[in-house]
Amino acid sequence: MIQSHNVKTRQHGAATLVVVLVLTMIMALVSITTARTGIMEQKMTGNDLRAREAQEAAEAGLEYGIAWASKNYIMGDVLTCTTANEPDCPVHSTVSGFSTSETYSYTLIFTKVTVTICSDPSYTTEPNCVGNGNTWESTLLVRVQSTSQGDADKNISAKAETFIKQDSIDLFGSGTTMPPPWVVAGCIQSPKGNPDIYVLNSSSVSIISGSSGPLSSCLPEGNLTITEWNDTNGNGFKDNNESVNNASFVNNNFNCGATNCSWDYAFNVPLAEAKQLATTAGHVYDDTSLIPCGASSSPSIYMINNSGPLNSAAISGNCSADGVDAATIGVPHEPILLIVPASAGCPKFNGGITIYGIIYFESTTACASNGWGGATVYGSVIWEEVNVVGKPNANPEFIEVNYGSGDTLNDSFHMTINDAARLPGTWKDF
């Protein structure tokens, strides 16, 4: 007789094994899920940290850009700046994250934007100010945009922007253009020798005076040669093939005030302030210090205290990189204002040197007995001489150049900024 209890004995514990296996599988699944969740949370946390750091890097770049714009004139309508430290851009470096040690590069873009604002003083009908008789005002703003990017992971990026209003020191007023080749408070002697004036248009004014006397006797043509030229290639330099034809001698006058009337005719800032700007920038030169050739740092204003005559020996530097030689002050499209104070008299600018910009003589008496010399001026010469400016001699050339107008003209002369204010409500973090 076979006993059945032996079969039952062999099967004892099978159910337990199944339960254990199921529980093991469940625990494994829970462990895997927990691990994956932990990894995902770590990734999310890391991404969040890097995103926050990238945004903070963008904000850091934005704040740095605003601080720089509060002291520096922005050249051109759009200025893009990276860590390559381009000319006319702020010097900046990468930003390091505190939590991840990731480094972030950032790019700054300064864009000049003209915005029209309704100037209803009551502000009660501001939303409906179109067509209700309220006045509008156009103002120039600068949009500052900062974009950060992770150096190790280019996929990490952030952007921030805001609008600012620069309080600029404008050498030239709104809409002001370059003055004529000659500007004089009084009159001139009849030109002798072979001075040449090149104008951009046959009807351009060659010389303008603050005197109310008859132009025929105050501003005689003498031996002046007036020629029209066109800067066809846009290089700011009069090439041999750009002379068009002889032009008419055109003179005119302007209303002259009591003091520094020639200066006030051409410029927006007071003469004393312009002198201080040059002094603060270290742009003061005399017989013991050579004038640097080529372009100038901001602002492009020099104080010239040299007794003269000024020739190539008064200029130093190697400016081949600027496309000019060592006897050139200023460069095409980046002119310089040379202020000769009354204390320096009226030094001659002799042959062999070229000036891109404006030469201003403050003295009201010293230029009556001095001639000019043979220098070439791409721009304008301005005298405060109240009686008669001494005749130019030798073979000087005075060449009319369009360096822009208003803000563009101030850009050309690298003018400076007093401050910059952030406009409330314009900040974005995208």
C-alpha positions as CSV (number, residue, x, y, z in Angstrom):
1,M,0.0,0.0,0.0
2,I,1.4,3.4,-1.1
3,Q,1.2,6.2,1.5
4,S,0.2,9.6,0.1
5,H,1.8,11.6,2.8
6,N,5.3,11.2,1.1
7,V,4.1,13.2,-2.0
8,K,2.8,15.9,0.2
9,T,6.1,16.1,2.0
10,R,8.0,16.5,-1.2
11,Q,5.8,19.4,-2.2
12,H,6.1,21.3,1.1
13,G,7.5,25.0,0.6
14,A,6.7,25.5,-3.1
15,A,4.2,28.2,-2.3
16,T,6.7,30.0,-0.1
17,L,9.2,29.9,-2.9
18,V,6.8,31.5,-5.4
19,V,5.9,34.2,-2.9
20,V,9.6,34.9,-2.3
21,L,10.3,35.1,-6.0
22,V,7.4,37.5,-6.5
23,L,8.5,39.7,-3.6
24,T,12.0,39.7,-5.0
25,M,10.8,40.8,-8.4
26,I,8.7,43.5,-6.8
27,M,11.6,44.7,-4.7
28,A,13.8,44.7,-7.7
29,L,11.3,46.7,-9.7
30,V,10.9,49.1,-6.7
31,S,14.7,49.4,-6.4
32,I,15.1,50.0,-10.2
33,T,12.3,52.6,-10.2
34,T,13.7,54.3,-7.1
35,A,17.2,54.4,-8.7
36,R,15.8,55.7,-11.9
37,T,13.8,58.3,-10.0
38,G,16.8,59.3,-8.1
39,I,18.9,59.6,-11.2
40,M,16.2,61.6,-12.9
41,E,15.9,63.8,-9.8
42,Q,19.7,64.3,-9.9
43,K,19.5,65.2,-13.5
44,M,16.6,67.6,-12.9
45,T,18.4,69.1,-10.0
46,G,21.6,69.5,-12.0
47,N,19.7,71.0,-14.9
48,D,17.9,73.4,-12.6
49,L,21.3,74.4,-11.0
50,R,22.9,74.9,-14.4
51,A,19.8,76.8,-15.7
52,R,19.9,79.1,-12.7
53,E,23.6,79.6,-13.1
54,A,23.2,80.3,-16.8
55,Q,20.5,82.9,-16.0
56,E,22.7,84.4,-13.3
57,A,25.6,84.5,-15.8
58,A,23.3,86.3,-18.3
59,E,22.2,88.7,-15.6
60,A,25.9,89.3,-14.6
61,G,26.7,90.1,-18.2
62,L,23.7,92.4,-18.4
63,E,24.7,94.3,-15.3
64,Y,28.3,94.6,-16.5
65,G,27.1,95.8,-19.8
66,I,24.9,98.5,-18.2
67,A,27.7,99.6,-16.0
68,W,30.0,99.9,-19.0
69,A,27.4,101.8,-21.0
70,S,27.1,104.3,-18.2
71,K,30.6,105.5,-18.9
72,N,31.3,104.7,-22.6
73,Y,29.8,105.9,-25.8
74,I,28.4,103.1,-27.9
75,M,29.8,103.2,-31.4
76,G,27.4,102.6,-34.3
77,D,23.8,101.4,-34.3
78,V,24.6,97.8,-33.2
79,L,27.6,96.8,-31.2
80,T,28.2,93.1,-30.5
81,C,30.7,92.1,-27.9
82,T,32.1,88.7,-26.9
83,T,34.9,87.5,-24.7
84,A,37.2,88.1,-27.6
85,N,37.4,91.8,-26.4
86,E,36.7,93.5,-29.7
87,P,37.6,97.2,-30.2
88,D,35.0,99.7,-28.8
89,C,33.7,96.9,-26.5
90,P,33.9,96.3,-22.8
91,V,36.6,94.0,-21.6
92,H,35.0,91.0,-20.0
93,S,35.7,87.4,-19.2
94,T,33.8,84.2,-18.5
95,V,31.5,83.7,-15.4
96,S,32.0,80.7,-13.1
97,G,29.1,78.9,-11.4
98,F,29.4,78.5,-7.6
99,S,27.5,75.2,-7.3
100,T,28.6,73.3,-10.4
101,S,31.9,75.0,-11.3
102,E,30.6,75.3,-14.8
103,T,32.0,78.3,-16.7
104,Y,29.8,80.5,-18.9
105,S,30.7,82.8,-21.7
106,Y,28.4,85.6,-22.5
107,T,27.7,87.9,-25.5
108,L,26.6,91.5,-25.1
109,I,24.6,93.2,-27.9
110,F,24.0,97.0,-27.7
111,T,21.3,98.2,-30.1
112,K,20.3,101.8,-30.5
113,V,16.5,102.1,-30.9
114,T,14.5,105.3,-31.5
115,V,11.3,105.2,-29.4
116,T,8.4,107.6,-29.7
117,I,6.8,108.5,-26.4
118,C,3.5,110.3,-25.8
119,S,4.3,113.1,-23.5
120,D,0.8,114.0,-22.2
121,P,1.7,115.7,-18.9
122,S,-1.4,114.5,-17.1
123,Y,-0.9,110.8,-18.1
124,T,-4.7,110.5,-17.7
125,T,-5.3,109.7,-21.4
126,E,-2.0,108.1,-22.0
127,P,-3.5,104.9,-23.6
128,N,-5.5,107.1,-26.0
129,C,-3.0,109.7,-26.8
130,V,-3.0,109.0,-30.5
131,G,-4.9,111.7,-32.3
132,N,-6.0,113.7,-29.2
133,G,-3.7,116.6,-29.7
134,N,-1.0,115.4,-27.3
135,T,2.6,115.9,-28.2
136,W,5.0,113.1,-29.0
137,E,8.7,112.9,-28.4
138,S,11.3,110.7,-30.1
139,T,14.1,109.5,-27.8
140,L,17.1,107.3,-28.5
141,L,17.3,104.3,-26.2
142,V,19.8,101.4,-26.1
143,R,18.7,97.8,-25.8
144,V,21.2,95.8,-23.8
145,Q,21.0,92.1,-24.4
146,S,23.1,89.5,-22.7
147,T,23.2,85.8,-23.7
148,S,25.2,83.3,-21.7
149,Q,26.4,79.8,-22.8
150,G,28.1,77.0,-20.9
151,D,31.6,76.4,-22.0
152,A,31.5,72.6,-21.4
153,D,27.9,72.2,-22.5
154,K,26.8,74.5,-25.3
155,N,23.2,73.4,-24.7
156,I,23.1,75.4,-21.4
157,S,22.2,79.0,-22.3
158,A,20.1,81.9,-21.0
159,K,19.2,85.4,-22.1
160,A,18.3,88.7,-20.4
161,E,17.7,92.2,-21.8
162,T,16.7,95.6,-20.7
163,F,16.6,99.1,-22.2
164,I,18.7,102.0,-21.0
165,K,18.9,105.7,-21.7
166,Q,22.4,107.1,-22.0
167,D,23.2,110.6,-20.7
168,S,25.7,111.5,-23.3
169,I,28.1,114.4,-23.6
170,D,27.3,115.5,-27.2
171,L,30.0,117.6,-28.8
172,F,27.5,118.2,-31.6
173,G,23.9,119.0,-31.3
174,S,21.0,117.0,-32.8
175,G,21.1,117.3,-36.6
176,T,24.4,119.2,-36.6
177,T,26.7,118.5,-39.5
178,M,30.4,119.2,-40.0
179,P,31.2,122.9,-40.3
180,P,32.6,124.2,-43.6
181,P,36.3,123.9,-44.4
182,W,36.9,127.4,-43.0
183,V,35.1,129.0,-40.1
184,V,36.2,132.4,-38.8
185,A,34.7,134.9,-36.3
186,G,36.1,137.9,-38.1
187,C,37.4,138.1,-41.7
188,I,40.4,136.8,-43.6
189,Q,43.2,138.3,-45.6
190,S,43.1,137.7,-49.3
191,P,44.6,134.2,-49.7
192,K,48.0,134.1,-51.4
193,G,50.1,131.1,-52.6
194,N,48.2,128.1,-53.7
195,P,45.7,127.0,-51.0
196,D,43.1,124.5,-52.2
197,I,39.6,123.8,-50.8
198,Y,37.9,120.7,-51.9
199,V,34.1,120.5,-51.4
200,L,31.7,117.6,-51.7
201,N,29.1,119.6,-53.6
202,S,29.5,122.4,-56.1
203,S,27.2,124.5,-54.0
204,S,28.9,123.8,-50.6
205,V,30.0,126.7,-48.5
206,S,33.8,127.0,-48.5
207,I,34.2,129.6,-45.8
208,I,31.8,131.1,-43.3
209,S,32.2,134.2,-41.0
210,G,30.6,135.6,-37.9
211,S,31.2,139.1,-39.3
212,S,28.2,141.1,-40.4
213,G,30.3,143.1,-42.9
214,P,30.2,142.7,-46.7
215,L,31.2,139.2,-47.7
216,S,33.1,140.3,-50.7
217,S,35.6,142.3,-48.7
218,C,35.4,140.1,-45.5
219,L,35.9,136.8,-47.2
220,P,37.7,137.4,-50.5
221,E,38.4,134.5,-52.7
222,G,42.0,135.6,-53.6
223,N,44.1,132.7,-54.9
224,L,41.9,130.0,-53.5
225,T,41.2,127.1,-55.8
226,I,37.8,125.5,-55.2
227,T,37.3,121.9,-56.5
228,E,34.5,119.5,-56.2
229,W,35.4,115.9,-55.2
230,N,33.4,112.7,-54.6
231,D,34.6,110.0,-52.2
232,T,33.4,107.4,-54.6
233,N,35.0,104.4,-52.8
234,G,34.0,105.6,-49.3
235,N,37.5,105.4,-47.8
236,G,37.5,109.0,-46.5
237,F,40.6,109.8,-48.5
238,K,40.8,112.0,-51.6
239,D,42.2,109.7,-54.3
240,N,43.7,111.1,-57.4
241,N,40.8,110.2,-59.6
242,E,38.1,111.6,-57.4
243,S,38.3,115.3,-58.3
244,V,35.2,116.1,-60.3
245,N,35.5,119.7,-61.5
246,N,36.1,123.3,-60.4
247,A,33.4,124.5,-58.1
248,S,32.2,128.0,-57.3
249,F,33.6,129.9,-54.3
250,V,30.7,130.2,-51.9
251,N,30.9,132.2,-48.7
252,N,28.4,132.9,-46.0
253,N,28.0,134.3,-42.5
254,F,26.4,133.3,-39.2
255,N,25.2,135.1,-36.1
256,C,28.2,135.7,-33.8
257,G,27.8,136.1,-30.1
258,A,30.0,138.0,-27.7
259,T,32.5,135.2,-26.7
260,N,33.7,132.1,-28.5
261,C,31.2,132.6,-31.2
262,S,33.0,130.4,-33.8
263,W,33.1,127.6,-31.2
264,D,29.4,128.0,-30.3
265,Y,28.5,128.0,-34.0
266,A,30.1,124.5,-34.5
267,F,29.8,122.8,-31.2
268,N,27.1,121.9,-28.6
269,V,29.2,121.7,-25.4
270,P,30.9,124.7,-23.8
271,L,34.6,125.2,-24.7
272,A,35.6,124.9,-21.0
273,E,33.9,121.5,-20.8
274,A,35.6,120.3,-23.9
275,K,39.0,121.3,-22.5
276,Q,38.2,119.5,-19.3
277,L,37.3,116.3,-21.2
278,A,40.6,116.4,-23.0
279,T,42.5,117.0,-19.7
280,T,40.7,114.2,-17.9
281,A,41.4,111.8,-20.7
282,G,45.1,112.7,-20.6
283,H,44.9,114.2,-24.1
284,V,47.1,117.3,-23.5
285,Y,50.3,117.9,-25.5
286,D,53.0,120.5,-25.6
287,D,56.6,120.9,-26.7
288,T,57.7,118.2,-24.3
289,S,55.1,115.6,-25.3
290,L,54.6,114.2,-28.8
291,I,51.1,114.0,-30.3
292,P,50.2,110.3,-31.0
293,C,49.4,109.5,-34.6
294,G,46.3,107.7,-35.7
295,A,43.0,107.2,-33.9
296,S,42.3,108.5,-30.4
297,S,40.8,106.9,-27.3
298,S,37.4,108.3,-26.1
299,P,36.8,111.2,-26.4
300,S,38.7,112.3,-29.5
301,I,39.6,115.7,-28.2
302,Y,43.2,116.9,-27.9
303,M,44.6,120.1,-26.2
304,I,47.5,121.4,-28.2
305,N,49.8,123.6,-26.2
306,N,52.7,123.5,-28.7
307,S,54.4,126.7,-29.5
308,G,54.8,125.4,-33.1
309,P,55.2,125.1,-35.9
310,L,53.7,121.7,-35.8
311,N,55.2,119.2,-38.3
312,S,56.0,115.5,-38.4
313,A,58.5,115.9,-35.6
314,A,55.7,116.7,-33.2
315,I,53.9,113.4,-34.0
316,S,54.9,110.0,-32.7
317,G,53.9,106.4,-33.2
318,N,53.5,103.8,-35.9
319,C,50.0,103.9,-37.3
320,S,50.4,101.6,-40.3
321,A,47.7,99.3,-38.7
322,D,45.3,102.3,-38.9
323,G,46.0,102.7,-42.6
324,V,47.9,106.0,-42.1
325,D,51.5,107.1,-41.6
326,A,53.3,108.4,-38.6
327,A,52.6,112.0,-39.6
328,T,48.8,111.7,-39.5
329,I,46.6,112.8,-36.6
330,G,43.2,111.0,-36.7
331,V,42.2,108.4,-39.2
332,P,39.4,108.4,-41.9
333,H,36.0,108.1,-40.3
334,E,37.5,108.6,-36.8
335,P,38.4,112.3,-36.7
336,I,39.9,114.3,-33.9
337,L,39.2,117.7,-32.5
338,L,42.4,119.7,-31.9
339,I,41.9,122.6,-29.5
340,V,44.7,125.3,-29.5
341,P,44.0,127.4,-26.4
342,A,44.6,131.1,-26.4
343,S,47.7,130.7,-24.2
344,A,49.4,128.7,-27.1
345,G,48.8,131.4,-29.6
346,C,48.4,130.4,-33.2
347,P,51.0,127.8,-34.2
348,K,51.4,126.8,-37.8
349,F,50.6,123.4,-39.1
350,N,53.3,122.8,-41.7
351,G,53.5,120.6,-44.7
352,G,54.0,116.9,-44.5
353,I,51.3,116.2,-41.9
354,T,47.6,115.3,-42.3
355,I,44.8,115.9,-39.9
356,Y,41.5,114.1,-40.0
357,G,39.1,116.3,-38.0
358,I,38.8,119.8,-36.8
359,I,41.4,122.4,-35.7
360,Y,40.2,125.2,-33.4
361,F,42.2,128.3,-32.5
362,E,40.8,130.0,-29.4
363,S,43.0,133.2,-29.7
364,T,41.2,136.3,-30.9
365,T,44.4,138.1,-31.9
366,A,47.3,135.8,-32.5
367,C,46.2,134.4,-35.9
368,A,46.3,137.9,-37.5
369,S,50.0,137.7,-38.1
370,N,50.4,134.0,-38.7
371,G,50.1,132.1,-42.0
372,W,49.2,128.5,-42.2
373,G,51.7,126.2,-43.7
374,G,51.2,123.3,-46.1
375,A,49.3,120.7,-44.0
376,T,46.3,118.8,-45.3
377,V,43.1,118.9,-43.3
378,Y,40.2,116.5,-43.9
379,G,37.5,118.4,-42.1
380,S,37.5,122.0,-40.9
381,V,39.7,124.8,-39.4
382,I,38.0,127.2,-37.0
383,W,39.4,130.6,-35.9
384,E,38.1,132.9,-33.1
385,E,40.2,135.8,-34.6
386,V,37.9,138.8,-34.4
387,N,39.7,141.0,-36.9
388,V,41.6,139.4,-39.8
389,V,43.0,135.9,-40.0
390,G,46.5,135.8,-41.6
391,K,46.5,134.4,-45.1
392,P,47.2,130.7,-45.7
393,N,50.4,130.2,-47.7
394,A,52.5,127.4,-49.1
395,N,50.3,124.6,-50.5
396,P,47.7,123.6,-47.9
397,E,44.7,121.5,-48.7
398,F,41.4,121.8,-46.9
399,I,39.1,119.0,-47.8
400,E,35.4,118.8,-46.9
401,V,34.4,115.4,-45.4
402,N,31.1,114.1,-44.2
403,Y,31.7,112.5,-40.8
404,G,27.9,112.2,-40.2
405,S,25.4,114.3,-38.3
406,G,24.1,114.5,-34.8
407,D,24.6,111.2,-33.0
408,T,26.5,109.7,-35.9
409,L,28.9,112.7,-35.7
410,N,29.3,112.2,-32.0
411,D,30.1,108.6,-32.6
412,S,32.8,109.5,-35.1
413,F,34.5,111.7,-32.4
414,H,34.2,108.9,-29.7
415,M,32.3,111.1,-27.3
416,T,31.8,110.1,-23.7
417,I,28.9,109.3,-21.4
418,N,27.9,110.8,-18.0
419,D,25.6,108.0,-16.9
420,A,23.0,105.5,-18.1
421,A,19.7,104.9,-16.5
422,R,17.7,101.6,-16.7
423,L,14.2,102.0,-17.9
424,P,11.7,100.4,-15.5
425,G,9.5,97.7,-17.0
426,T,11.9,96.8,-19.8
427,W,13.7,93.9,-18.2
428,K,13.1,90.4,-19.7
429,D,14.6,87.0,-18.9
430,F,13.0,85.2,-21.8
